[in-house]
Amino acid sequence: MAMENTQQQVDDATYRRILNFLYDEAELFDQHAYGRWLERVTPDIRYRMPGRGFHEGQAPETQFVNGYYDDDYTTLAVRIDLWSRPSSTTAENPQTITRHFVTNIRAYDGAQPGTFRVTSHVLVFRVRPTQKQPYFFSGRREDQLREVDGELRLAARDILMDEAVLMSPNLSFLV
């Protein structure tokens, strides 16, 4: 879903609030503070990362069927609970080291007052303490932020990765 340039960009103060929200989120991800991150989403969140198909001579195809994530609040909470207990999964024992880089951020007024549509590019560096080979994940995020009680909250996120197949042995982190 590409953004149309006809949408109204947010004012400077709102843009700075959105930047701070995204940068704070990246720090929470890198600290594995997913429980604190979950407090920053709306109860009706939709968090999706579809599979991508590439065909010779054609534009990339987005397929929400058999994607990597298609979560709501409940499934995100379960996922986060599993990641927070090293005894329940070997994927995060020892814990993965990640670094999230967020750039090319554009923010627009949403369809409803107090909502915002935000696009960004993301690069995630990921390395397992038990493996020498780091992994890099690159993609585009399309977010919907909503003002709730004076605070920004993530209401929806679609992540469109640049790779057709992620080469990481697991995906035990959020993007």
BELMONOR-V282696 format. One record per backbone hydrogen bond with DSSP energy under -0.5 kcal/mol. NH is the residue of the N-H (numbers start at 1). CO is the residue of the C=O. Records with the same first field share a line. If there is no record, write none. Layout:
NH->CO ; CO
//
This chain:
7->4
9->7
10->107
15->11
16->12
17->13
18->14
19->15
20->16
21->17
22->18
23->19
24->20
25->21
26->22
27->23
28->24
29->25
30->26
31->27
32->29
33->28
34->32
37->33
38->34
39->35
40->37
41->38
42->154
45->42
46->155
47->71
48->46 ; 157
49->69
51->63
52->164
53->61
58->55
61->53
63->51 ; 61
67->64
68->49
69->49
71->47
76->72
77->73
78->74
79->75
80->76
81->77
82->78
83->79
84->80
85->82
86->84
88->85
89->85 ; 86
93->90
97->127
98->96
99->125
101->123
103->121
106->119
108->117
109->8
110->115
115->112
116->145
117->108
118->116 ; 143
119->106
120->141
121->103
122->139
123->101
124->137
125->99 ; 123
126->135
127->97
131->128
134->132
135->126
137->124
139->122
140->160
141->120
142->158
143->118 ; 141
144->156
145->116
146->153
147->114
148->146 ; 151
151->148
153->146
154->40
155->144 ; 153
156->144
157->46
158->142
159->48
160->140 ; 158
161->159
162->138
173->171
//
